[in-house]
């Protein structure tokens, strides 16, 4: 039997003919597969049912010192624009309103400063997309996000 993290080692007490080795290995592989299947079934049998997950706050996603300065409600999610006045960075994150576990959905967050390239994080996520950051004191930005098949993006704003 193999336990997670241990290696399975086959030893034979007496010399065995070649054709006997293959039959012994086949029977041991079948036994190991059966043990693995039983162990996996036990994990699923003891798993707790899916339940709601508490949505994180924009400050928890972006980090200490970030305050919400704007948001866009997408229905099942909200795109948040935050700013940290001590370092001059903006942060965008898209957070599900009522996330449930387990599962992932397509979500995204993006930000761009005037004269710069768009920084984005789009993909399949469980609770939130992002954070994406840009250093943009005294510079206009575009920010946005999306969920499912809906993407929203602001115009140039927050220029000061």
Secondary structure, DSSP 8 states (H G I E B T S, - for coil): ---TT-------SS---HHHHHHHHHHHHHHHHHHHHHHHHHHHHH-----B-----HHHHH-TT-EEEEEEE-SSEEEEEEEETTTTEEEEEEEESS-BSS--EEEEEEEEETTS--EEEEEEESSEEEEEEEE-TTS-EEEEEEETTEEEE--SB---
